[in-house]
């Protein structure tokens, strides 16, 4: 009887549909970009094609999700949450001096809605790449498409507000989105009373935890599942700083958070289950345009996971976590080969050992989390 009330949440890491990805979609942005070494977004398409072969152009909106769409249909999660790491805009007002500027054309927004995404976390280091005009158009485009956003807004009140999902017959899911400066978010991007921006974590202190607790207490009801979607840390490296583990645990102990959805690392990181609540420190990238770029192959940034988190809202505890291994090839998500799934299994077991978690890989290439 209890399983009837389980809420299943799909989560993944960075969905970076700007730059090269945007260029293969039906409505590509003007291709000029302002990076130190690359001035045309189409260069990233060329690199991917050199690595793995031709990409049809224009690709239909569902192309980039590839095998993930059938998996989502089969798993039928109650909520679908991504970190949307791009500005969605026609703006030409790029953020000077930042170096990397991600942009997807607003008419390509069906590339997100095709996967029936519910919530886009926006407190990241690319949502303001094309200035305040770009942020305003991003927010409006998501709203017009029926997508809920969290973590960025026209002022601090909007940036701090959670996205709220009603799960019929089961309860509510609330998603708060936070971004840390350690992920590359400029301090000047912080939303203020009369300034647009992101919900920036200026530090991971006890005071910050208390501030978040006060926000959550205003909206959380009995039976709600509250998710903290946090963009933090660097792009590469398996190490999880002590301040992150302490902050995540305090969000659970003191602020009433039930699930930590961590991202920013371009590869998967260790998973902790603390007081029967999951802490995914780094989901890894899910969709990006990094094919053909060398330098960090050891981290296997081409591999990702579809996380299906099962929460029991009656007690606010983790009921199970299944993960589907994926690989991006020719800008398209595919099911990972067995050898790659084994690599992910071994990596999660190595990195999860410190937290008392391990995963098992079944015959269908599905990973299941076990915890003490």
C-alpha positions in Angstrom: 0.0 0.0 0.0 2.8 2.4 0.9 4.3 2.3 -2.7 1.2 4.0 -4.0 2.3 7.2 -2.4 5.9 7.1 -3.5 6.9 10.2 -5.5 9.5 9.5 -8.3 11.7 12.4 -9.3 13.8 12.5 -12.5 17.0 14.6 -12.1 20.0 15.0 -14.2 23.0 17.3 -14.3 23.8 20.2 -16.7 21.6 20.5 -19.8 23.8 22.9 -21.9 21.7 23.5 -25.0 23.5 26.7 -26.1 26.4 27.2 -28.4 27.1 24.1 -30.5 23.8 22.4 -29.6 21.9 25.5 -30.5 23.6 25.5 -33.9 22.1 22.1 -35.0 18.6 22.9 -33.9 15.9 24.4 -36.3 16.4 28.0 -35.2 20.2 28.6 -34.5 21.3 31.8 -33.0 23.7 34.0 -34.9 26.9 32.0 -34.4 29.4 34.7 -33.1 30.7 34.2 -29.6 33.3 35.9 -27.5 35.6 33.2 -26.2 39.4 33.7 -26.0 40.1 31.0 -28.7 36.7 30.4 -30.5 34.7 33.1 -32.2 32.1 31.0 -34.0 29.7 28.5 -32.2 29.8 26.2 -35.2 33.4 25.3 -34.4 32.0 23.0 -31.6 29.8 21.2 -34.2 32.8 20.7 -36.3 34.8 19.2 -33.4 32.0 16.8 -32.6 31.7 15.7 -36.2 35.4 15.2 -36.4 35.2 13.0 -33.3 32.2 10.9 -34.1 30.8 11.6 -37.6 28.2 13.8 -39.2 25.3 15.3 -37.3 22.2 16.0 -39.4 21.2 19.6 -39.5 18.7 20.9 -38.7 18.1 18.2 -36.1 14.5 18.0 -34.8 13.8 19.1 -31.3 13.7 15.6 -29.8 17.1 14.6 -31.3 19.3 15.8 -28.5 17.4 13.7 -25.9 17.8 10.5 -28.0 17.3 7.3 -25.9 16.4 9.4 -22.8 12.9 10.0 -24.1 11.9 6.3 -24.2 13.4 5.9 -20.8 11.4 8.8 -19.4 8.2 7.4 -20.9 8.9 4.0 -19.4 9.9 5.2 -15.9 7.0 7.8 -15.9 8.5 10.0 -13.1 6.1 12.4 -11.2 8.5 15.3 -11.6 11.3 16.1 -14.1 14.1 18.5 -13.0 17.1 19.7 -14.9 19.8 22.3 -14.4 19.3 24.4 -17.6 22.8 25.9 -18.1 22.3 28.5 -20.9 20.6 31.8 -21.5 17.6 31.5 -23.9 17.7 34.7 -25.8 18.3 36.8 -28.9 20.2 39.3 -26.8 23.6 40.6 -28.1 24.5 42.2 -24.7 27.1 39.5 -23.7 28.7 39.7 -20.3 32.1 41.4 -20.9 35.1 39.6 -19.6 33.4 36.4 -18.7 35.0 34.3 -21.4 32.2 31.8 -22.1 28.8 32.8 -23.3 26.1 30.2 -23.7 23.0 31.1 -25.7 20.0 29.2 -27.2 17.5 30.8 -29.5 14.1 31.2 -27.9 12.4 29.4 -30.8 14.5 26.3 -29.9 12.7 26.0 -26.5 10.8 22.9 -27.7 14.2 21.2 -27.3 13.4 21.4 -23.6 9.7 20.8 -23.6 10.0 17.7 -25.8 11.3 15.9 -22.7 8.3 17.2 -20.7 10.6 18.9 -18.2 8.8 20.4 -15.2 11.4 22.6 -13.5 14.6 24.3 -14.8 17.1 25.2 -12.1 18.6 28.5 -13.2 21.0 29.5 -10.4 24.1 28.7 -12.5 27.1 30.4 -14.2 25.5 30.8 -17.7 22.0 32.1 -17.2 23.2 35.7 -17.3 25.8 35.2 -20.1 23.9 37.6 -22.4 23.1 40.3 -19.8 20.0 41.4 -18.0 18.1 41.6 -21.2 19.1 37.9 -21.9 17.9 36.9 -18.4 14.6 38.7 -18.8 14.0 36.9 -22.2 15.0 33.6 -20.7 12.5 33.9 -17.9 9.7 35.0 -20.2 10.5 32.2 -22.7 10.3 29.5 -20.0 7.1 31.0 -18.7 5.5 31.1 -22.2 6.5 27.4 -22.7 4.9 26.3 -19.5 8.2 25.6 -17.8 8.8 26.5 -14.1 12.0 28.1 -13.3 13.8 28.6 -9.9 17.0 30.3 -8.8 16.9 33.4 -11.0 14.5 36.3 -11.3 13.8 40.0 -11.9 14.6 40.7 -8.2 15.7 38.8 -5.1 12.2 37.7 -4.1 11.6 36.0 -7.5 15.1 34.5 -7.5 14.6 32.9 -4.1 11.1 31.6 -4.7 10.8 27.8 -5.2 9.1 26.1 -8.1 6.1 24.3 -6.9 4.8 21.1 -8.4 1.5 19.4 -7.4 1.7 15.6 -7.8 -1.9 14.5 -8.0 -2.9 12.1 -5.2 0.6 12.2 -3.7 1.6 15.6 -2.5 3.8 18.5 -3.5 7.4 18.9 -4.7 9.2 22.2 -4.0 12.4 23.0 -5.8 14.7 25.7 -4.5 17.7 26.6 -6.8 21.0 28.0 -5.4 24.3 28.9 -7.0 27.7 29.2 -5.3 30.5 31.4 -6.4 32.7 28.3 -6.5 30.9 27.2 -9.6 32.1 30.4 -11.5 29.1 32.6 -10.8 30.2 36.2 -10.6 29.3 37.9 -7.3 27.8 40.7 -9.4 25.2 38.3 -10.7 23.5 38.1 -7.2 19.9 39.2 -7.4 19.0 42.2 -5.1 15.8 44.1 -4.1 15.9 46.2 -7.2 18.3 44.1 -9.4 17.7 41.0 -11.5 20.0 38.0 -11.0 20.5 34.6 -9.4 19.9 33.2 -6.0 23.6 33.3 -5.0 25.1 31.6 -2.0 27.7 34.1 -0.7 29.0 31.3 1.5 28.1 28.0 3.0 27.9 29.2 6.6 25.6 28.5 9.5 24.0 31.9 8.9 23.2 30.9 5.2 21.6 27.7 6.5 19.4 29.7 8.9 18.4 32.1 6.1 17.4 29.2 3.8 15.5 27.6 6.8 13.4 30.7 7.2 12.5 30.7 3.5 11.5 27.0 3.6 9.4 27.3 6.8 7.2 29.8 5.0 6.1 27.4 2.3 6.8 23.8 3.4 3.8 21.7 4.5 3.5 18.3 6.1 4.2 15.7 3.3 6.0 18.1 1.0 9.3 16.9 -0.6 11.7 19.9 -0.7 14.6 19.8 -3.1 17.7 22.0 -3.0 19.2 22.2 -6.5 22.7 23.5 -5.9 25.3 24.6 -8.5 28.6 24.4 -6.7 32.2 23.6 -7.1 34.6 23.3 -10.1 34.1 21.5 -13.4 36.6 18.7 -12.8 37.7 16.6 -9.8 36.1 14.0 -7.6 37.0 15.6 -4.3 34.1 16.9 -2.3 35.1 19.7 0.0 34.3 19.3 3.7 32.3 22.5 3.6 30.0 21.0 1.0 29.2 17.9 3.0 28.7 20.0 6.2 26.4 22.4 4.4 24.4 19.6 2.7 23.9 17.8 6.0 22.9 21.1 7.8 20.3 21.8 5.1 18.8 18.4 6.0 19.2 18.7 9.7 18.1 22.3 10.2 16.5 23.7 7.1 14.1 20.9 6.2 15.6 19.9 2.8 14.8 16.3 1.7 16.9 16.0 -1.5 20.2 17.6 -2.5 20.5 17.9 -6.3 24.1 18.9 -6.8 25.7 19.9 -10.2 28.5 21.9 -11.9 31.0 19.1 -12.2 31.2 17.8 -15.8 31.3 14.2 -14.5 29.5 12.2 -11.9 30.6 12.4 -8.2 29.9 10.4 -5.1 26.5 10.0 -3.5 25.6 10.1 0.2 22.5 9.1 2.0 22.2 11.1 5.2 19.4 10.4 7.6 17.7 8.5 4.8 17.8 11.6 2.5 19.9 11.6 -0.7 22.8 14.0 -1.4 23.9 13.8 -5.0 27.0 16.0 -4.9 27.5 16.1 -8.6 25.2 14.7 -11.3 27.6 15.3 -14.1 26.7 16.8 -17.5 23.7 15.3 -19.3 23.8 17.3 -22.6 26.7 19.4 -23.7 28.8 20.3 -26.8 32.2 19.1 -25.5 32.8 16.2 -28.0 36.2 16.4 -29.5 37.7 18.6 -26.9 40.7 17.0 -25.2 42.3 17.4 -21.9 40.0 15.7 -19.3 39.3 12.3 -20.8 40.1 10.5 -17.6 36.9 11.9 -16.0 34.7 10.6 -18.7 32.6 13.7 -19.1 30.8 12.1 -22.0 29.1 9.7 -19.6 26.0 10.7 -17.5 23.2 9.3 -15.4 19.5 9.6 -15.4 18.7 9.7 -11.7 15.3 8.4 -10.6 14.9 9.3 -7.0 12.0 7.6 -5.1 10.8 9.5 -2.0 8.2 8.5 0.5 6.3 11.8 1.3 4.6 10.3 4.3 8.0 10.1 6.2 10.2 12.3 3.9 12.7 9.5 3.4 14.4 7.9 0.4 12.7 4.8 -0.8 15.1 4.0 -3.6 17.4 5.4 -6.3 17.9 3.9 -9.7 20.3 5.4 -12.3 20.4 4.8 -16.1 23.9 5.2 -17.6 24.1 7.4 -20.7 26.6 8.7 -23.2 26.5 11.8 -25.4 27.6 11.1 -29.0 27.0 13.4 -31.9 25.1 15.8 -29.5 22.6 13.0 -28.7 22.0 11.1 -25.5 22.4 7.3 -25.9 22.2 4.4 -23.5 25.7 3.7 -22.4 27.5 0.5 -23.4 28.1 -2.2 -20.7 31.7 -1.3 -20.4 30.9 2.3 -19.8 28.2 1.4 -17.3 30.8 -0.7 -15.4 33.1 2.3 -15.3 30.3 4.4 -13.8 29.5 1.7 -11.3 33.1 1.4 -10.2 33.5 5.2 -10.0 30.4 5.6 -7.9 31.5 2.8 -5.6 35.0 4.2 -5.2 33.7 7.7 -4.5 30.7 6.5 -2.4 32.8 4.4 -0.1 33.5 7.3 2.3 29.7 7.8 2.6 28.8 4.1 3.1 27.0 3.9 -0.3 27.5 1.5 -3.1 25.7 0.7 -6.4 25.0 -2.6 -8.2 24.6 -3.0 -12.0 21.9 -5.3 -13.3 21.6 -7.2 -16.6 19.7 -4.2 -18.1 22.5 -1.8 -17.4 20.6 -0.1 -14.6 22.4 1.0 -11.4 20.7 0.7 -8.0 21.9 2.5 -4.9 22.4 0.7 -1.6 23.2 2.5 1.6 23.7 1.8 5.3 
